Amino acid sequence: MKVKIQSHIVSVQNHSQLYNKPIRLIVHSDKIQSLTLNGPSWKPSKVLPILEFDSVAVSSDVNTIEVLPNGFITPASITLSKDDESSVINTKTNER
């Protein structure tokens, strides 16, 4: 799961930089959704898939993770929990 989330974040960063558009990641209790700016509002991405987790709880210390074309990403800790085990992923800025 951890590798899946890390690779998804890298894909989102690459997509944002390639198309020069900001992306928002919203962490729900069982999924991570990508939103793209469509006119004046944020809409679910048609290109970037929703990451869904059946038996794993997902949480973040921030409500919205911003991914900008210059490589900036909101500093955040994403926690994965199942039973008595948990794992934390920290986002990293990759400014270019």
N, CA, C and O atoms as CSV, one atom per row, in Angstrom:
chain,resi,resn,atom,element,x,y,z
A,1,MET,N,N,0.814,-1.201,0.000
A,1,MET,CA,C,0.000,0.000,0.000
A,1,MET,C,C,0.857,1.265,0.000
A,1,MET,O,O,0.587,2.216,-0.733
A,2,LYS,N,N,1.883,1.257,0.827
A,2,LYS,CA,C,2.736,2.432,0.946
A,2,LYS,C,C,3.377,2.773,-0.401
A,2,LYS,O,O,3.404,3.936,-0.804
A,3,VAL,N,N,3.886,1.765,-1.084
A,3,VAL,CA,C,4.526,1.974,-2.389
A,3,VAL,C,C,3.501,2.474,-3.401
A,3,VAL,O,O,3.806,3.331,-4.230
A,4,LYS,N,N,2.292,1.937,-3.330
A,4,LYS,CA,C,1.222,2.354,-4.245
A,4,LYS,C,C,0.911,3.846,-4.068
A,4,LYS,O,O,0.739,4.561,-5.055
A,5,ILE,N,N,0.838,4.310,-2.836
A,5,ILE,CA,C,0.556,5.728,-2.575
A,5,ILE,C,C,1.728,6.590,-3.018
A,5,ILE,O,O,1.531,7.633,-3.643
A,6,GLN,N,N,2.950,6.162,-2.699
A,6,GLN,CA,C,4.120,6.941,-3.102
A,6,GLN,C,C,4.200,7.073,-4.618
A,6,GLN,O,O,4.495,8.156,-5.125
A,7,SER,N,N,3.943,5.995,-5.346
A,7,SER,CA,C,4.007,6.078,-6.806
A,7,SER,C,C,2.859,6.919,-7.359
A,7,SER,O,O,3.019,7.588,-8.380
A,8,HIS,N,N,1.703,6.891,-6.694
A,8,HIS,CA,C,0.583,7.737,-7.122
A,8,HIS,C,C,0.934,9.215,-6.948
A,8,HIS,O,O,0.635,10.030,-7.822
A,9,ILE,N,N,1.558,9.561,-5.840
A,9,ILE,CA,C,1.950,10.956,-5.599
A,9,ILE,C,C,2.957,11.409,-6.653
A,9,ILE,O,O,2.863,12.531,-7.152
A,10,VAL,N,N,3.912,10.558,-6.994
A,10,VAL,CA,C,4.889,10.892,-8.037
A,10,VAL,C,C,4.177,11.084,-9.379
A,10,VAL,O,O,4.502,12.009,-10.123
A,11,SER,N,N,3.215,10.223,-9.693
A,11,SER,CA,C,2.448,10.361,-10.939
A,11,SER,C,C,1.680,11.676,-10.974
A,11,SER,O,O,1.625,12.343,-12.007
A,12,VAL,N,N,1.090,12.043,-9.846
A,12,VAL,CA,C,0.346,13.307,-9.762
A,12,VAL,C,C,1.295,14.484,-9.961
A,12,VAL,O,O,0.968,15.425,-10.685
A,13,GLN,N,N,2.472,14.444,-9.327
A,13,GLN,CA,C,3.452,15.519,-9.499
A,13,GLN,C,C,3.878,15.621,-10.961
A,13,GLN,O,O,3.942,16.721,-11.511
A,14,ASN,N,N,4.168,14.492,-11.590
A,14,ASN,CA,C,4.581,14.500,-12.999
A,14,ASN,C,C,3.474,15.031,-13.899
A,14,ASN,O,O,3.740,15.804,-14.820
A,15,HIS,N,N,2.243,14.624,-13.641
A,15,HIS,CA,C,1.098,15.091,-14.431
A,15,HIS,C,C,0.929,16.608,-14.284
A,15,HIS,O,O,0.695,17.312,-15.266
A,16,SER,N,N,1.047,17.091,-13.066
A,16,SER,CA,C,0.923,18.530,-12.807
A,16,SER,C,C,1.991,19.316,-13.553
A,16,SER,O,O,1.706,20.362,-14.136
A,17,GLN,N,N,3.217,18.812,-13.532
A,17,GLN,CA,C,4.316,19.507,-14.206
A,17,GLN,C,C,4.199,19.408,-15.719
A,17,GLN,O,O,4.471,20.380,-16.423
A,18,LEU,N,N,3.799,18.252,-16.227
A,18,LEU,CA,C,3.679,18.054,-17.670
A,18,LEU,C,C,2.612,18.966,-18.282
A,18,LEU,O,O,2.825,19.561,-19.338
A,19,TYR,N,N,1.465,19.068,-17.605
A,19,TYR,CA,C,0.361,19.871,-18.134
A,19,TYR,C,C,0.301,21.278,-17.547
A,19,TYR,O,O,-0.587,22.061,-17.886
A,20,ASN,N,N,1.254,21.595,-16.661
A,20,ASN,CA,C,1.350,22.920,-16.045
A,20,ASN,C,C,0.034,23.328,-15.380
A,20,ASN,O,O,-0.438,24.453,-15.545
A,21,LYS,N,N,-0.550,22.384,-14.621
A,21,LYS,CA,C,-1.813,22.633,-13.925
A,21,LYS,C,C,-1.712,22.117,-12.494
A,21,LYS,O,O,-1.142,21.053,-12.250
A,22,PRO,N,N,-2.263,22.871,-11.554
A,22,PRO,CA,C,-2.265,22.403,-10.167
A,22,PRO,C,C,-3.250,21.248,-9.981
A,22,PRO,O,O,-4.233,21.127,-10.712
A,23,ILE,N,N,-2.970,20.416,-9.004
A,23,ILE,CA,C,-3.837,19.282,-8.673
A,23,ILE,C,C,-3.998,19.258,-7.159
A,23,ILE,O,O,-3.067,19.578,-6.420
A,24,ARG,N,N,-5.172,18.882,-6.711
A,24,ARG,CA,C,-5.419,18.715,-5.281
A,24,ARG,C,C,-5.662,17.243,-4.986
A,24,ARG,O,O,-6.362,16.552,-5.726
A,25,LEU,N,N,-5.074,16.782,-3.898
A,25,LEU,CA,C,-5.330,15.426,-3.410
A,25,LEU,C,C,-6.187,15.543,-2.157
A,25,LEU,O,O,-5.845,16.268,-1.223
A,26,ILE,N,N,-7.295,14.827,-2.147
A,26,ILE,CA,C,-8.188,14.811,-0.996
A,26,ILE,C,C,-8.129,13.405,-0.403
A,26,ILE,O,O,-8.356,12.416,-1.100
A,27,VAL,N,N,-7.822,13.332,0.886
A,27,VAL,CA,C,-7.723,12.041,1.568
A,27,VAL,C,C,-9.013,11.800,2.340
A,27,VAL,O,O,-9.364,12.567,3.237
A,28,HIS,N,N,-9.719,10.724,1.984
A,28,HIS,CA,C,-10.932,10.307,2.689
A,28,HIS,C,C,-10.556,9.120,3.571
A,28,HIS,O,O,-9.400,8.697,3.578
A,29,SER,N,N,-11.499,8.591,4.299
A,29,SER,CA,C,-11.196,7.490,5.217
A,29,SER,C,C,-10.748,6.213,4.512
A,29,SER,O,O,-10.037,5.397,5.099
A,30,ASP,N,N,-11.161,6.036,3.252
A,30,ASP,CA,C,-10.793,4.808,2.553
A,30,ASP,C,C,-10.306,5.045,1.129
A,30,ASP,O,O,-10.187,4.096,0.353
A,31,LYS,N,N,-10.020,6.305,0.772
A,31,LYS,CA,C,-9.554,6.578,-0.591
A,31,LYS,C,C,-8.810,7.905,-0.676
A,31,LYS,O,O,-8.921,8.766,0.197
A,32,ILE,N,N,-8.047,8.041,-1.758
A,32,ILE,CA,C,-7.362,9.291,-2.075
A,32,ILE,C,C,-7.817,9.687,-3.474
A,32,ILE,O,O,-7.661,8.925,-4.428
A,33,GLN,N,N,-8.384,10.892,-3.585
A,33,GLN,CA,C,-8.935,11.356,-4.856
A,33,GLN,C,C,-8.164,12.563,-5.358
A,33,GLN,O,O,-7.777,13.432,-4.577
A,34,SER,N,N,-7.941,12.614,-6.670
A,34,SER,CA,C,-7.265,13.738,-7.318
A,34,SER,C,C,-8.308,14.658,-7.936
A,34,SER,O,O,-9.234,14.203,-8.608
A,35,LEU,N,N,-8.148,15.958,-7.701
A,35,LEU,CA,C,-9.036,16.962,-8.287
A,35,LEU,C,C,-8.221,17.871,-9.186
A,35,LEU,O,O,-7.093,18.235,-8.856
A,36,THR,N,N,-8.796,18.238,-10.328
A,36,THR,CA,C,-8.134,19.171,-11.235
A,36,THR,C,C,-8.992,20.414,-11.379
A,36,THR,O,O,-10.213,20.364,-11.233
A,37,LEU,N,N,-8.341,21.525,-11.666
A,37,LEU,CA,C,-9.038,22.798,-11.826
A,37,LEU,C,C,-9.702,22.810,-13.193
A,37,LEU,O,O,-9.037,22.708,-14.224
A,38,ASN,N,N,-11.022,22.935,-13.186
A,38,ASN,CA,C,-11.800,22.948,-14.421
A,38,ASN,C,C,-12.609,24.236,-14.425
A,38,ASN,O,O,-13.700,24.300,-13.858
A,39,GLY,N,N,-12.059,25.265,-15.073
A,39,GLY,CA,C,-12.694,26.585,-15.013
A,39,GLY,C,C,-12.526,27.134,-13.612
A,39,GLY,O,O,-11.419,27.136,-13.075
A,40,PRO,N,N,-13.617,27.602,-13.009
A,40,PRO,CA,C,-13.503,28.185,-11.665
A,40,PRO,C,C,-13.614,27.171,-10.523
A,40,PRO,O,O,-13.505,27.551,-9.357
A,41,SER,N,N,-13.828,25.886,-10.837
A,41,SER,CA,C,-14.035,24.920,-9.756
A,41,SER,C,C,-13.150,23.679,-9.907
A,41,SER,O,O,-12.636,23.384,-10.985
A,42,TRP,N,N,-12.993,22.974,-8.803
A,42,TRP,CA,C,-12.201,21.744,-8.763
A,42,TRP,C,C,-13.115,20.554,-9.012
A,42,TRP,O,O,-14.151,20.411,-8.363
A,43,LYS,N,N,-12.726,19.699,-9.958
A,43,LYS,CA,C,-13.524,18.527,-10.333
A,43,LYS,C,C,-12.660,17.271,-10.207
A,43,LYS,O,O,-11.438,17.349,-10.329
A,44,PRO,N,N,-13.289,16.109,-9.961
A,44,PRO,CA,C,-12.518,14.861,-9.938
A,44,PRO,C,C,-11.786,14.660,-11.263
A,44,PRO,O,O,-12.349,14.876,-12.337
A,45,SER,N,N,-10.545,14.252,-11.173
A,45,SER,CA,C,-9.728,14.029,-12.366
A,45,SER,C,C,-10.263,12.853,-13.171
A,45,SER,O,O,-10.618,11.813,-12.616
A,46,LYS,N,N,-10.315,13.033,-14.491
A,46,LYS,CA,C,-10.738,11.946,-15.375
A,46,LYS,C,C,-9.549,11.074,-15.762
A,46,LYS,O,O,-9.726,9.953,-16.239
A,47,VAL,N,N,-8.336,11.590,-15.557
A,47,VAL,CA,C,-7.120,10.885,-15.970
A,47,VAL,C,C,-6.468,10.137,-14.807
A,47,VAL,O,O,-6.033,8.996,-14.962
A,48,LEU,N,N,-6.403,10.777,-13.656
A,48,LEU,CA,C,-5.744,10.177,-12.491
A,48,LEU,C,C,-6.756,9.349,-11.699
A,48,LEU,O,O,-7.803,9.868,-11.312
A,49,PRO,N,N,-6.464,8.086,-11.453
A,49,PRO,CA,C,-7.435,7.209,-10.789
A,49,PRO,C,C,-7.595,7.527,-9.302
A,49,PRO,O,O,-6.717,8.121,-8.676
A,50,ILE,N,N,-8.727,7.119,-8.763
A,50,ILE,CA,C,-8.958,7.196,-7.322
A,50,ILE,C,C,-8.289,5.973,-6.703
A,50,ILE,O,O,-8.491,4.849,-7.163
A,51,LEU,N,N,-7.497,6.194,-5.667
A,51,LEU,CA,C,-6.903,5.066,-4.936
A,51,LEU,C,C,-7.885,4.662,-3.844
A,51,LEU,O,O,-8.202,5.466,-2.967
A,52,GLU,N,N,-8.364,3.433,-3.888
A,52,GLU,CA,C,-9.317,2.959,-2.886
A,52,GLU,C,C,-8.692,1.840,-2.065
A,52,GLU,O,O,-7.944,1.008,-2.578
A,53,PHE,N,N,-9.018,1.843,-0.782
A,53,PHE,CA,C,-8.469,0.866,0.150
A,53,PHE,C,C,-9.627,0.193,0.866
A,53,PHE,O,O,-10.410,0.857,1.546
A,54,ASP,N,N,-9.740,-1.119,0.718
A,54,ASP,CA,C,-10.865,-1.840,1.306
A,54,ASP,C,C,-10.779,-1.941,2.821
A,54,ASP,O,O,-11.687,-1.495,3.523
A,55,SER,N,N,-9.730,-2.502,3.319
A,55,SER,CA,C,-9.650,-2.765,4.758
A,55,SER,C,C,-8.588,-1.926,5.464
A,55,SER,O,O,-8.204,-2.227,6.594
A,56,VAL,N,N,-8.114,-0.874,4.797
A,56,VAL,CA,C,-7.080,-0.015,5.374
A,56,VAL,C,C,-7.656,1.381,5.581
A,56,VAL,O,O,-8.247,1.954,4.665
A,57,ALA,N,N,-7.488,1.925,6.774
A,57,ALA,CA,C,-7.934,3.291,7.052
A,57,ALA,C,C,-6.842,4.260,6.613
A,57,ALA,O,O,-5.661,4.041,6.882
A,58,VAL,N,N,-7.242,5.321,5.942
A,58,VAL,CA,C,-6.300,6.321,5.442
A,58,VAL,C,C,-6.672,7.664,6.046
A,58,VAL,O,O,-7.844,8.042,6.063
A,59,SER,N,N,-5.668,8.386,6.543
A,59,SER,CA,C,-5.915,9.722,7.087
A,59,SER,C,C,-4.719,10.615,6.783
A,59,SER,O,O,-3.633,10.141,6.452
A,60,SER,N,N,-4.947,11.916,6.902
A,60,SER,CA,C,-3.886,12.888,6.654
A,60,SER,C,C,-3.985,13.992,7.693
A,60,SER,O,O,-5.057,14.258,8.235
A,61,ASP,N,N,-2.852,14.631,7.965
A,61,ASP,CA,C,-2.856,15.725,8.934
A,61,ASP,C,C,-3.322,17.045,8.312
A,61,ASP,O,O,-3.456,18.041,9.022
A,62,VAL,N,N,-3.570,17.066,7.005
A,62,VAL,CA,C,-4.119,18.247,6.329
A,62,VAL,C,C,-5.335,17.807,5.508
A,62,VAL,O,O,-5.418,16.655,5.083
A,63,ASN,N,N,-6.275,18.731,5.289
A,63,ASN,CA,C,-7.485,18.400,4.531
A,63,ASN,C,C,-7.219,18.248,3.040
A,63,ASN,O,O,-7.754,17.349,2.392
A,64,THR,N,N,-6.380,19.142,2.498
A,64,THR,CA,C,-6.105,19.162,1.065
A,64,THR,C,C,-4.606,19.226,0.835
A,64,THR,O,O,-3.913,20.046,1.438
A,65,ILE,N,N,-4.108,18.368,-0.033
A,65,ILE,CA,C,-2.700,18.393,-0.410
A,65,ILE,C,C,-2.621,19.022,-1.793
A,65,ILE,O,O,-3.122,18.461,-2.768
A,66,GLU,N,N,-1.989,20.191,-1.873
A,66,GLU,CA,C,-1.839,20.904,-3.147
A,66,GLU,C,C,-0.575,20.413,-3.846
A,66,GLU,O,O,0.479,20.287,-3.224
A,67,VAL,N,N,-0.690,20.137,-5.140
A,67,VAL,CA,C,0.449,19.754,-5.967
A,67,VAL,C,C,0.534,20.787,-7.080
A,67,VAL,O,O,-0.378,20.900,-7.899
A,68,LEU,N,N,1.630,21.543,-7.109
A,68,LEU,CA,C,1.774,22.622,-8.084
A,68,LEU,C,C,2.761,22.241,-9.182
A,68,LEU,O,O,3.634,21.400,-8.968
A,69,PRO,N,N,2.627,22.861,-10.362
A,69,PRO,CA,C,3.500,22.535,-11.497
A,69,PRO,C,C,4.995,22.754,-11.243
A,69,PRO,O,O,5.826,22.118,-11.890
A,70,ASN,N,N,5.347,23.649,-10.305
A,70,ASN,CA,C,6.764,23.889,-10.037
A,70,ASN,C,C,7.374,22.823,-9.127
A,70,ASN,O,O,8.539,22.923,-8.743
A,71,GLY,N,N,6.578,21.796,-8.782
A,71,GLY,CA,C,7.080,20.708,-7.957
A,71,GLY,C,C,6.713,20.820,-6.494
A,71,GLY,O,O,6.939,19.886,-5.725
A,72,PHE,N,N,6.146,21.959,-6.093
A,72,PHE,CA,C,5.754,22.125,-4.691
A,72,PHE,C,C,4.593,21.193,-4.361
A,72,PHE,O,O,3.672,21.017,-5.159
A,73,ILE,N,N,4.654,20.605,-3.179
A,73,ILE,CA,C,3.546,19.811,-2.659
A,73,ILE,C,C,3.380,20.170,-1.190
A,73,ILE,O,O,4.360,20.313,-0.458
A,74,THR,N,N,2.136,20.313,-0.770
A,74,THR,CA,C,1.857,20.652,0.622
A,74,THR,C,C,2.514,19.617,1.539
A,74,THR,O,O,2.309,18.416,1.364
A,75,PRO,N,N,3.299,20.075,2.512
A,75,PRO,CA,C,3.860,19.121,3.471
A,75,PRO,C,C,2.718,18.413,4.211
A,75,PRO,O,O,1.851,19.064,4.793
A,76,ALA,N,N,2.726,17.102,4.184
A,76,ALA,CA,C,1.652,16.338,4.819
A,76,ALA,C,C,2.157,14.970,5.242
A,76,ALA,O,O,3.124,14.439,4.696
A,77,SER,N,N,1.474,14.422,6.226
A,77,SER,CA,C,1.721,13.049,6.659
A,77,SER,C,C,0.454,12.254,6.387
A,77,SER,O,O,-0.619,12.587,6.890
A,78,ILE,N,N,0.584,11.208,5.590
A,78,ILE,CA,C,-0.544,10.330,5.282
A,78,ILE,C,C,-0.338,9.047,6.078
A,78,ILE,O,O,0.698,8.393,5.964
A,79,THR,N,N,-1.333,8.697,6.881
A,79,THR,CA,C,-1.226,7.526,7.747
A,79,THR,C,C,-2.122,6.404,7.238
A,79,THR,O,O,-3.301,6.611,6.949
A,80,LEU,N,N,-1.544,5.219,7.136
A,80,LEU,CA,C,-2.279,4.008,6.769
A,80,LEU,C,C,-2.388,3.152,8.021
A,80,LEU,O,O,-1.384,2.891,8.683
A,81,SER,N,N,-3.602,2.710,8.354
A,81,SER,CA,C,-3.794,1.904,9.560
A,81,SER,C,C,-4.643,0.678,9.261
A,81,SER,O,O,-5.655,0.745,8.563
A,82,LYS,N,N,-4.196,-0.442,9.813
A,82,LYS,CA,C,-4.974,-1.681,9.711
A,82,LYS,C,C,-4.697,-2.492,10.961
A,82,LYS,O,O,-3.545,-2.762,11.300
A,83,ASP,N,N,-5.753,-2.874,11.632
A,83,ASP,CA,C,-5.651,-3.595,12.895
A,83,ASP,C,C,-4.797,-2.774,13.862
A,83,ASP,O,O,-5.141,-1.631,14.163
A,84,ASP,N,N,-3.700,-3.332,14.350
A,84,ASP,CA,C,-2.847,-2.606,15.293
A,84,ASP,C,C,-1.599,-2.033,14.640
A,84,ASP,O,O,-0.716,-1.528,15.334
A,85,GLU,N,N,-1.515,-2.102,13.327
A,85,GLU,CA,C,-0.336,-1.612,12.618
A,85,GLU,C,C,-0.652,-0.317,11.880
A,85,GLU,O,O,-1.764,-0.113,11.392
A,86,SER,N,N,0.355,0.556,11.812
A,86,SER,CA,C,0.188,1.783,11.026
A,86,SER,C,C,1.515,2.153,10.370
A,86,SER,O,O,2.591,1.766,10.824
A,87,SER,N,N,1.397,2.910,9.296
A,87,SER,CA,C,2.559,3.349,8.539
A,87,SER,C,C,2.309,4.785,8.101
A,87,SER,O,O,1.177,5.148,7.780
A,88,VAL,N,N,3.359,5.605,8.086
A,88,VAL,CA,C,3.215,7.017,7.730
A,88,VAL,C,C,4.042,7.326,6.487
A,88,VAL,O,O,5.192,6.906,6.366
A,89,ILE,N,N,3.432,8.070,5.567
A,89,ILE,CA,C,4.112,8.552,4.364
A,89,ILE,C,C,4.138,10.066,4.451
A,89,ILE,O,O,3.102,10.694,4.666
A,90,ASN,N,N,5.310,10.658,4.287
A,90,ASN,CA,C,5.436,12.114,4.284
A,90,ASN,C,C,5.647,12.596,2.856
A,90,ASN,O,O,6.475,12.052,2.126
A,91,THR,N,N,4.893,13.621,2.460
A,91,THR,CA,C,5.053,14.172,1.114
A,91,THR,C,C,6.334,14.983,1.053
A,91,THR,O,O,6.781,15.550,2.050
A,92,LYS,N,N,6.921,15.027,-0.152
A,92,LYS,CA,C,8.163,15.776,-0.351
A,92,LYS,C,C,8.023,16.675,-1.564
A,92,LYS,O,O,7.489,16.268,-2.596
A,93,THR,N,N,8.509,17.906,-1.430
A,93,THR,CA,C,8.525,18.830,-2.554
A,93,THR,C,C,9.653,18.447,-3.494
A,93,THR,O,O,10.750,18.093,-3.061
A,94,ASN,N,N,9.367,18.523,-4.782
A,94,ASN,CA,C,10.347,18.201,-5.811
A,94,ASN,C,C,10.438,19.385,-6.769
A,94,ASN,O,O,10.207,19.239,-7.970
A,95,GLU,N,N,10.775,20.561,-6.231
A,95,GLU,CA,C,10.784,21.780,-7.051
A,95,GLU,C,C,11.879,21.718,-8.099
A,95,GLU,O,O,13.000,21.282,-7.837
A,96,ARG,N,N,11.520,22.170,-9.297
A,96,ARG,CA,C,12.471,22.158,-10.420
A,96,ARG,C,C,12.631,23.550,-10.957
A,96,ARG,O,O,13.387,23.764,-11.905
